[in-house]
Amino acid sequence: MVFDSPLGLLTAVEHDAGLAAVYMAEHKRRPALETFGEAVAPAASRVLDATAEQLGEYFSGVRHSFSLPLAPVGSDFQHRVWAALREIPYGELRSYGELAAMLGDPSMAQAVGSANGRNPISIVVPCHRVVGSDGSLTGYAGGLERKQFLLELENPSRTHTEALF
């Protein structure tokens, strides 16, 4: 399902009755559209309809967490990282090192960063809440401008010129 958002068009993908992906336009590592399967009309899928509804609530500032069945495809380690991302509270940030420490091994910051960058469920699994150890904005599959937008949405007092930590 493709729908509009303040970030531009978003493509939500369902797999096994769960949300498998939310991709932005110009998303890095986005699979070819023809691999997504058949397009569905709004309200044809409860999962995708709920995704569009909850993301709309998030963008309007009334939703701070998501209650969707998730079905991302990835390795066991990636799933552990993506689960840790969901533990970062709305409006808060963590560094890659802090996320690695949450997973039990602070030396795995680069591996955590790689798994974070392959998170297929943008926004819902909040990989945008992870920043460099110095608070700098680092890679984001949807682009740094979108990452900054999401961080400012969640914490309006934060600006792009302000230190994040």
Disulfide bonds with the S-S distance in Angstrom:
none
